[in-house]
Amino acid sequence: MDLSLKEQISSFIRSLPNVEQKHDPMSEEAYFYGLINFAHFHGRRHIDIRLSKPQQQDALQTHTAFQHQYAPQAGWVSCVLETEEHAENTKRLTKVAYDTSVSLKTSHKSGN
């Protein structure tokens, strides 16, 4: 049985080391690395992903994501899952967001 696009993305994110799926005020299906919420779903076709400002600009300029409705200033972008290509772009962006979260946590630890 084929997985839905959302299930593909969810499975991919959960396969990343030390990722926790939690409920938070923004979504019942949010993904965290430590305390950092780096991606969360709104329904079956919409996911928000938190990127650094340069990563956000790249995603917007290459049309792999669109501007987040409420918090673009925080680096959030949004993706709509309609095709396999959208799913692949979303996997890539969530991996970028995850890697950034890991890097931020690592740099914070070494700064203490």
C-alpha positions in Angstrom: 0.0 0.0 0.0 1.3 3.4 -1.0 1.9 5.9 1.8 0.2 9.3 1.5 2.5 12.3 0.9 2.0 13.4 4.5 2.9 9.8 5.7 6.0 9.8 3.6 7.1 13.2 5.1 6.2 12.1 8.7 8.1 8.8 8.3 11.1 10.6 6.9 11.2 13.2 9.7 10.8 10.5 12.4 13.7 8.6 10.9 16.1 11.5 11.7 18.2 10.9 14.9 16.8 12.3 18.2 13.6 13.8 16.7 10.6 13.8 18.9 7.0 14.2 17.7 5.0 16.3 20.2 1.8 18.3 20.4 2.3 22.0 20.7 0.1 25.1 20.4 0.6 25.3 16.7 0.0 21.7 15.7 -0.9 18.3 17.1 1.9 16.9 14.9 5.1 19.0 15.5 8.6 17.7 15.2 11.4 18.8 17.6 15.1 18.4 18.0 15.6 19.2 21.7 13.5 22.2 22.4 13.5 23.4 18.8 10.3 23.0 16.8 11.6 22.7 13.2 8.5 21.5 11.4 4.8 21.0 12.0 1.8 19.9 10.1 -1.6 21.7 9.6 -3.9 19.0 8.3 -2.9 16.4 5.7 -1.4 18.7 3.0 0.2 21.6 4.8 3.5 21.7 6.6 5.5 24.6 8.1 9.3 24.4 8.3 11.6 26.7 10.2 14.8 27.7 8.3 17.6 30.2 8.8 17.0 33.5 7.0 19.4 32.6 4.1 17.8 29.2 3.8 14.3 30.8 3.8 15.3 33.2 1.1 16.6 30.4 -1.1 13.5 28.3 -0.6 11.3 31.3 -1.5 13.4 32.3 -4.5 13.5 28.7 -5.9 9.7 28.3 -5.2 10.3 25.1 -3.1 8.2 26.8 -0.4 6.0 29.9 0.1 6.0 32.6 2.7 4.5 31.6 6.0 1.3 33.5 6.7 2.0 34.5 10.3 5.7 34.2 11.2 8.0 34.7 8.2 10.2 37.0 10.3 11.2 33.9 12.3 12.3 31.9 9.3 9.2 29.9 8.8 8.1 28.8 5.3 5.1 26.7 4.3 4.8 23.8 1.8 1.7 22.2 0.3 1.9 18.5 -0.5 0.2 17.9 -3.8 2.7 15.9 -5.8 5.7 13.6 -5.4 8.0 16.5 -6.4 6.5 18.6 -3.5 7.1 15.7 -1.1 10.8 15.5 -2.3 11.3 19.2 -1.9 9.7 19.1 1.5 11.9 16.3 2.7 14.9 18.3 1.6 13.8 21.4 3.4 12.9 19.5 6.6 16.4 17.9 6.5 17.9 21.4 6.2 15.8 22.6 9.1 16.8 19.5 11.1 20.5 20.0 10.4 20.2 23.7 11.4 18.5 22.6 14.7 21.3 20.1 15.4 24.0 22.7 14.6 22.3 25.3 16.9 22.1 22.9 19.8 25.7 21.8 19.3 27.0 25.4 19.1 24.9 26.3 22.2 26.5 23.4 24.1 30.0 24.3 23.2 29.4 27.9 24.1 28.6 27.0 27.7 
